[in-house]
Amino acid sequence: MRIDGVNKINNIYNKNATKVNKIESTTKEKDSLNISNYGKDLQKAKKVVKDTFDIRQSKVDYIKGQMESGTYNIGAKEVADKLVDNYFDSKI
């Protein structure tokens, strides 16, 4: 009976069991964010648009005054044109 063969198998097993993976220490860098001047300009423009009122009160008051006095008349063709224009503008 050969005992050397068993010893060699045991040695291979022991070598694999004792292997230790070395972990290299790395320096961690902090994340950073840089926004270009163009991006900053876009942010400013977006804020201005957001802060701007959608309602032009002077125009609303003018139309209300016309409606109350009975002089506000819009034809069906004008309404249809605006509806079609808005529909196609929303598809772009």
SETIVEX-991924 format. One record per residue (C-alpha): residue number from 1; residue in one letter; x negated, y negated, z negated. Coordinates in Angstrom, 3 decimals. Each point is the difference from the previous one (the first is absolute). Example, Ala and Ser with C-alpha at 12.3 -4.5 7.8 and 13.67 -1.06 7.14 Angstrom:
2
+-----+------+----------+----------+----------+
|  nr | rest |     east |    north |       up |
+-----+------+----------+----------+----------+
|   1 |    A |  -12.300 |    4.500 |   -7.800 |
|   2 |    S |   -1.370 |   -3.440 |    0.660 |
+-----+------+----------+----------+----------+
This chain:
92
+-----+------+----------+----------+----------+
|  nr | rest |     east |    north |       up |
+-----+------+----------+----------+----------+
|   1 |    M |    0.000 |    0.000 |    0.000 |
|   2 |    R |   -1.346 |   -3.415 |    0.978 |
|   3 |    I |    0.415 |   -2.633 |   -2.615 |
|   4 |    D |   -1.827 |   -2.638 |    2.087 |
|   5 |    G |    3.013 |   -0.371 |    2.293 |
|   6 |    V |    2.287 |   -0.804 |   -2.904 |
|   7 |    N |   -2.507 |   -2.466 |   -1.448 |
|   8 |    K |   -0.210 |   -1.838 |    3.324 |
|   9 |    I |    3.772 |   -0.343 |    0.134 |
|  10 |    N |    0.054 |   -1.255 |   -3.580 |
|  11 |    N |   -2.729 |   -2.551 |    0.819 |
|  12 |    I |    1.975 |   -1.317 |    2.972 |
|  13 |    Y |    3.113 |   -0.301 |   -2.139 |
|  14 |    N |   -1.876 |   -1.802 |   -2.784 |
|  15 |    K |   -1.610 |   -2.465 |    2.448 |
|  16 |    N |    3.394 |   -0.961 |    1.433 |
|  17 |    A |    1.541 |   -0.371 |   -3.444 |
|  18 |    T |   -2.729 |   -2.327 |   -1.284 |
|  19 |    K |   -0.055 |   -2.399 |    2.944 |
|  20 |    V |    0.808 |   -3.518 |   -1.084 |
|  21 |    N |    0.963 |   -2.640 |    2.506 |
|  22 |    K |   -1.813 |   -3.212 |   -0.640 |
|  23 |    I |    2.151 |   -3.073 |    0.161 |
|  24 |    E |   -1.827 |   -3.022 |    1.209 |
|  25 |    S |    0.804 |   -3.188 |   -1.783 |
|  26 |    T |    1.363 |   -2.612 |    2.344 |
|  27 |    T |    0.633 |   -3.624 |   -0.595 |
|  28 |    K |    3.588 |   -0.942 |    0.504 |
|  29 |    E |    0.719 |   -3.124 |    1.976 |
|  30 |    K |    2.996 |   -2.147 |   -0.757 |
|  31 |    D |    2.623 |   -0.394 |    2.677 |
|  32 |    S |    0.334 |   -3.417 |    1.520 |
|  33 |    L |    2.314 |   -1.734 |    2.407 |
|  34 |    N |   -0.972 |   -2.795 |    2.343 |
|  35 |    I |    2.668 |   -1.898 |    1.893 |
|  36 |    S |   -1.053 |   -1.881 |    3.108 |
|  37 |    N |    0.783 |   -3.674 |    0.508 |
|  38 |    Y |    2.529 |    1.002 |    2.657 |
|  39 |    G |    1.708 |    2.285 |   -2.512 |
|  40 |    K |    0.057 |   -2.776 |   -2.594 |
|  41 |    D |    1.564 |   -2.358 |    2.538 |
|  42 |    L |    2.665 |    2.598 |    0.771 |
|  43 |    Q |    0.760 |    0.371 |   -3.703 |
|  44 |    K |    0.410 |   -3.781 |   -0.349 |
|  45 |    A |    2.260 |   -0.182 |    3.057 |
|  46 |    K |    2.122 |    2.882 |   -1.259 |
|  47 |    K |    0.401 |   -1.702 |   -3.385 |
|  48 |    V |    1.046 |   -3.287 |    1.623 |
|  49 |    V |    2.589 |    1.778 |    2.154 |
|  50 |    K |    1.296 |    1.892 |   -3.032 |
|  51 |    D |    0.327 |   -3.200 |   -2.040 |
|  52 |    T |    1.788 |   -1.869 |    2.805 |
|  53 |    F |    3.762 |   -0.124 |   -0.235 |
|  54 |    D |    1.918 |    1.752 |    2.778 |
|  55 |    I |    2.925 |   -2.409 |   -0.265 |
|  56 |    R |   -0.205 |   -3.482 |    1.457 |
|  57 |    Q |    2.442 |   -1.709 |   -2.313 |
|  58 |    S |    0.365 |   -3.110 |    2.170 |
|  59 |    K |    1.174 |    2.114 |    2.927 |
|  60 |    V |    2.398 |    1.951 |   -2.206 |
|  61 |    D |    1.475 |   -3.216 |   -1.391 |
|  62 |    Y |    0.412 |   -1.421 |    3.507 |
|  63 |    I |    1.866 |    3.083 |    1.246 |
|  64 |    K |    2.148 |    0.132 |   -3.158 |
|  65 |    G |    0.972 |   -3.611 |    0.582 |
|  66 |    Q |    0.991 |    0.769 |    3.594 |
|  67 |    M |    2.028 |    3.028 |   -1.094 |
|  68 |    E |    1.853 |   -2.000 |   -2.656 |
|  69 |    S |    0.806 |   -2.778 |    2.447 |
|  70 |    G |    1.053 |    2.486 |    2.702 |
|  71 |    T |   -2.606 |   -1.120 |    2.546 |
|  72 |    Y |   -2.114 |    3.150 |   -0.128 |
|  73 |    N |    0.771 |    1.885 |    3.201 |
|  74 |    I |   -2.081 |    2.796 |    1.405 |
|  75 |    G |    1.008 |    1.860 |    3.109 |
|  76 |    A |    0.113 |    3.775 |    0.312 |
|  77 |    K |   -2.754 |   -0.106 |    2.634 |
|  78 |    E |   -2.385 |   -1.716 |   -2.426 |
|  79 |    V |    0.733 |    2.584 |   -2.703 |
|  80 |    A |   -0.504 |    2.869 |    2.441 |
|  81 |    D |   -3.284 |   -1.498 |    1.250 |
|  82 |    K |   -1.343 |   -0.285 |   -3.549 |
|  83 |    L |    1.044 |    3.563 |   -0.832 |
|  84 |    V |   -1.747 |    1.354 |    3.097 |
|  85 |    D |   -3.122 |   -2.097 |   -0.644 |
|  86 |    N |   -0.221 |    1.171 |   -3.616 |
|  87 |    Y |    0.533 |    3.612 |    1.025 |
|  88 |    F |   -2.844 |   -0.047 |    2.510 |
|  89 |    D |   -2.272 |   -2.002 |   -2.305 |
|  90 |    S |    0.402 |    2.679 |   -2.676 |
|  91 |    K |   -1.086 |    2.707 |    2.483 |
|  92 |    I |   -3.384 |   -1.619 |    0.583 |
+-----+------+----------+----------+----------+
